[in-house]
């Protein structure tokens, strides 16, 4: 097949209204993907859904097998991929539950398997990562948000940290000085691997909390879950508008 896939992050382990056609368990040269590939019909279009952290949400961000996930999607012919990702809001515009579509990324992760171009290659290969997200798909997300009446932030820089711990206030100060608007733990190497496989990739970021040192209230999982619940409802509404366009 050739088509669209959605990777669900924290807070999105299923799609309301998805008519499931089949579940496919894939193996890859890089190990086992995070979850089966769920093939289904949604809004009149066939899509594939994958859960990044596993069906029981037990895979932490630094242990996600990003290469296996991306390889499995590419192997079934996926050429467009929307990533749903929970983030912390750094700048004042990114309040809890708000949606954003980043256009740049800074990678602070380390020790993750971050390329397909290492073993068994006959030449050194580089990718152009000047613009890390697929602009065509990003613009589709922006148009869909407008149609859905969602006030999304249409650009911004995503800072990808190692996790699984949350950041210190000083780290967030540094990341903001570097130019980041939001912080998450799964943006890399996922975006780069998608580029290596020529998959059109864009992220829909959902603000789960104000980043460390930015909010008035102490960070708590209860608060994060409440914010995500509201934000994911908006994501579901957004995707209903995106699917027919993509």
C-alpha positions in Angstrom: 0.0 0.0 0.0 0.9 3.6 -0.3 -0.6 6.0 2.2 -0.8 7.6 5.6 0.2 6.4 9.0 -0.2 7.9 12.5 2.1 7.3 15.4 0.3 7.8 18.7 2.4 9.1 21.6 1.6 9.5 25.3 -2.2 9.9 25.7 -3.1 8.5 22.3 -3.3 4.7 22.2 -6.4 4.4 20.0 -8.4 6.4 17.5 -12.0 6.9 18.2 -14.1 5.8 15.3 -11.4 3.8 13.5 -12.9 0.8 11.8 -10.2 -1.8 12.3 -9.6 -4.0 9.3 -6.7 -6.1 10.6 -3.7 -6.0 13.0 -0.3 -6.8 11.5 2.7 -8.0 13.5 5.8 -7.0 11.7 9.4 -8.0 12.3 12.3 -5.9 11.1 16.1 -6.2 10.7 16.3 -3.8 13.7 14.2 -5.8 16.1 10.6 -5.7 17.1 8.5 -2.5 16.5 6.7 -0.9 19.5 3.3 -2.3 18.6 1.3 -4.1 15.9 0.3 -2.1 12.8 -3.4 -1.4 13.0 -4.9 -1.1 9.5 -8.2 0.6 9.4 -10.7 2.9 7.8 -11.2 6.3 9.2 -13.1 9.2 7.7 -13.4 7.2 4.6 -9.7 6.6 4.1 -7.4 3.6 4.8 -4.7 4.5 7.3 -2.3 2.7 9.6 -1.9 3.4 13.3 1.0 2.5 15.6 1.5 3.1 19.3 5.0 4.5 20.0 5.3 3.5 23.6 3.6 0.1 23.2 0.0 -0.9 23.8 0.5 -0.9 27.5 2.5 2.3 27.5 5.5 0.5 28.9 8.3 1.6 26.6 10.1 4.7 27.8 11.3 7.2 25.2 15.0 6.3 25.3 14.0 2.6 24.7 11.7 3.1 21.8 13.0 1.1 18.8 12.6 4.0 16.4 14.4 2.2 13.6 12.1 -0.9 13.8 9.0 1.4 13.9 10.0 3.4 10.8 11.3 0.4 8.9 8.0 -1.5 9.4 6.0 1.5 8.2 8.2 2.0 5.1 8.1 -1.7 4.4 4.3 -1.7 3.9 4.5 1.3 1.7 3.7 4.2 4.0 4.9 7.5 2.5 3.3 10.0 4.9 3.5 9.9 8.7 1.9 12.1 11.3 3.6 11.9 14.7 1.5 12.8 17.8 3.8 13.8 20.6 3.3 15.2 24.1 5.6 18.1 24.9 6.3 20.6 27.7 5.6 24.2 26.8 8.6 26.6 27.2 7.4 29.8 25.6 4.4 31.7 26.9 2.2 30.8 23.9 2.4 27.1 24.6 0.0 26.7 27.4 -1.3 23.3 28.6 -3.5 21.4 26.1 -2.5 23.6 23.2 -1.4 22.1 19.9 1.6 23.1 17.9 3.2 22.1 14.6 7.0 22.5 14.9 9.1 23.4 11.9 12.5 23.0 13.5 14.2 20.6 16.0 17.3 20.5 18.1 18.6 17.1 19.2 19.8 16.8 22.8 19.5 13.0 22.9 22.5 10.6 23.2 23.3 6.9 22.7 20.1 6.2 20.6 20.4 4.2 17.4 19.8 7.1 15.1 20.6 6.1 11.5 20.0 3.3 9.0 23.2 4.3 7.2 25.9 2.4 9.2 26.3 -1.3 8.5 26.4 -3.0 5.1 26.6 0.2 3.1 28.9 0.8 0.1 29.2 4.5 0.5 28.9 7.2 3.1 25.4 8.7 3.0 24.2 12.1 4.2 20.7 13.5 4.3 19.7 17.1 3.9 18.1 17.9 7.3 17.9 21.7 6.9 14.1 21.6 7.1 13.5 18.5 9.3 9.7 18.3 8.8 7.8 17.7 5.6 6.5 21.2 4.8 3.7 19.9 2.6 2.3 17.7 5.4 2.8 20.5 7.9 0.8 22.8 5.8 -2.0 20.2 5.6 -2.0 20.0 9.4 -2.2 23.8 9.6 -5.1 24.0 7.1 -6.9 21.2 8.9 -6.6 23.0 12.2 -8.1 26.1 10.7 -11.0 24.1 9.4 -11.5 22.5 12.8 -11.4 25.8 14.6 -8.3 24.9 16.6 -6.0 27.7 17.5 -2.7 25.9 17.0 0.8 27.3 17.0 1.9 27.0 13.4 5.7 26.9 13.9 8.3 26.5 16.6 11.4 24.6 17.5 11.2 21.3 19.3 14.0 20.4 21.7 14.4 16.6 21.9 15.8 15.5 25.3 16.9 12.0 26.4 14.4 11.3 29.2 12.8 9.5 30.8 13.2 12.1 33.6 11.8 15.5 33.1 14.3 18.4 32.8 15.6 20.8 35.4 14.7 24.4 35.4 18.2 25.3 34.4 18.2 22.9 31.5 15.0 24.5 30.3 16.6 27.9 30.6 19.5 26.7 28.4 17.1 25.0 25.9 15.1 28.2 25.6 18.4 30.2 25.0 19.1 27.8 22.2 15.8 28.8 20.6 13.4 26.0 21.6 9.7 26.7 22.1 8.8 23.2 23.4 10.6 20.2 24.8 9.8 16.5 24.3 11.6 13.1 24.4 10.6 11.3 21.1 11.2 13.8 18.3 14.6 12.4 17.6 15.8 10.2 16.0 12.3 9.6 14.6 12.3 12.7 12.4 15.7 11.9 10.9 15.0 8.2 10.3 11.8 9.2 8.4 13.9 11.5 6.2 16.4 8.7 5.6 13.5 6.5 4.3 12.0 9.4 2.3 8.8 9.4 4.4 7.0 12.7 4.5 6.9 13.3 8.3 5.3 16.0 10.4 4.6 16.3 14.2 1.5 17.4 16.0 2.7 18.4 19.4 0.3 18.5 22.4 1.4 20.6 25.4 1.1 18.3 28.4 2.5 20.8 30.9 4.5 24.0 31.3 8.2 23.0 31.2 10.2 23.0 34.4 10.5 26.4 36.0 7.8 27.9 33.7 4.6 27.1 35.5 3.0 28.4 38.7 2.1 24.9 40.0 4.5 22.0 40.7 4.7 19.4 38.0 2.5 16.3 38.6 1.4 13.3 36.6 -2.2 14.0 37.6 -2.0 17.5 36.0 -0.2 16.2 33.0 -2.8 13.5 32.4 -5.6 16.1 32.7 -4.0 18.4 30.2 -3.4 15.6 27.8 -7.0 14.4 28.0 -8.1 17.8 26.8 -5.4 18.1 24.2 -5.9 14.7 22.8 -9.6 15.4 22.2 -8.5 18.3 20.0 -6.0 16.0 18.2 -8.8 13.5 17.4 -10.9 16.4 16.1 -7.9 17.7 14.1 -7.2 14.3 12.5 -10.7 13.9 11.4 -10.1 17.0 9.2 -6.6 16.0 8.2 -7.3 12.5 7.0 -9.4 13.5 3.9 -6.8 16.0 2.9 -3.6 13.9 3.3 
